[in-house]
Amino acid sequence: MTERHPSTTHVLRYFAYDHLPPHLAEVSAPFHGLAHELVAGLPDGPELTAGLRKLLEAKDCMVRAALDKAAEKG
């Protein structure tokens, strides 16, 4: 990756999923891919950072939903 603004790289690191158990990594992985695709195609700036933060919030919600699903199965 070329040199990016620190705010871009700071948010982008939270899309990593290799530390998650497989059932959560499966949910998180598409968000990682989309975040990296967007960063590759868009310029740094406040809108990119805001969009990445919102995407991160959505990813976190989906991972929590997967946790709820796993808890229901018991």
C-alpha positions as CSV (number, residue, x, y, z in Angstrom):
1,M,0.0,0.0,0.0
2,T,1.3,3.5,-0.8
3,E,1.8,6.0,1.9
4,R,-1.6,7.0,3.3
5,H,-2.8,9.6,5.8
6,P,-2.4,8.4,9.4
7,S,-6.2,8.6,10.0
8,T,-6.8,6.2,7.1
9,T,-4.3,3.6,8.3
10,H,-5.4,4.0,11.9
11,V,-9.0,3.1,11.1
12,L,-8.0,0.4,8.5
13,R,-6.1,-1.6,11.1
14,Y,-9.4,-2.3,13.0
15,F,-10.6,-4.4,10.1
16,A,-8.1,-7.2,10.8
17,Y,-9.8,-10.4,11.6
18,D,-7.1,-13.0,11.9
19,H,-7.3,-12.9,15.7
20,L,-11.0,-13.9,15.7
21,P,-12.4,-17.4,16.0
22,P,-13.5,-18.8,12.6
23,H,-17.2,-18.2,13.0
24,L,-16.6,-14.5,13.7
25,A,-13.8,-14.1,11.1
26,E,-16.2,-15.4,8.5
27,V,-18.5,-12.4,9.3
28,S,-15.7,-9.9,9.6
29,A,-13.8,-10.8,6.4
30,P,-16.1,-9.2,3.9
31,F,-15.8,-5.9,5.7
32,H,-12.0,-6.1,5.6
33,G,-12.1,-6.7,1.9
34,L,-14.5,-3.8,1.3
35,A,-12.5,-1.4,3.5
36,H,-9.3,-2.2,1.6
37,E,-11.0,-2.0,-1.8
38,L,-12.4,1.5,-0.9
39,V,-9.0,2.7,0.4
40,A,-7.3,1.5,-2.8
41,G,-9.8,3.5,-5.0
42,L,-10.5,6.7,-3.0
43,P,-8.3,9.6,-1.9
44,D,-7.6,10.3,1.7
45,G,-9.8,12.9,3.4
46,P,-12.4,13.4,6.0
47,E,-15.1,11.6,4.0
48,L,-13.0,8.5,3.6
49,T,-12.2,8.4,7.2
50,A,-15.9,9.0,8.2
51,G,-17.0,6.2,5.8
52,L,-14.4,3.8,7.2
53,R,-15.5,4.5,10.7
54,K,-19.2,3.9,9.8
55,L,-18.2,0.7,8.0
56,L,-16.2,-0.3,11.1
57,E,-19.3,0.3,13.2
58,A,-21.4,-1.9,10.9
59,K,-18.8,-4.6,11.1
60,D,-18.8,-4.5,14.9
61,C,-22.6,-4.8,14.9
62,M,-22.5,-7.9,12.6
63,V,-19.8,-9.5,14.7
64,R,-22.0,-9.0,17.8
65,A,-24.9,-10.4,16.0
66,A,-22.8,-13.5,15.2
67,L,-22.0,-13.7,18.9
68,D,-25.7,-13.6,19.7
69,K,-26.4,-16.4,17.2
70,A,-23.7,-18.5,18.8
71,A,-25.1,-17.9,22.2
72,E,-28.6,-18.9,21.1
73,K,-27.3,-22.2,19.8
74,G,-25.8,-22.7,23.3
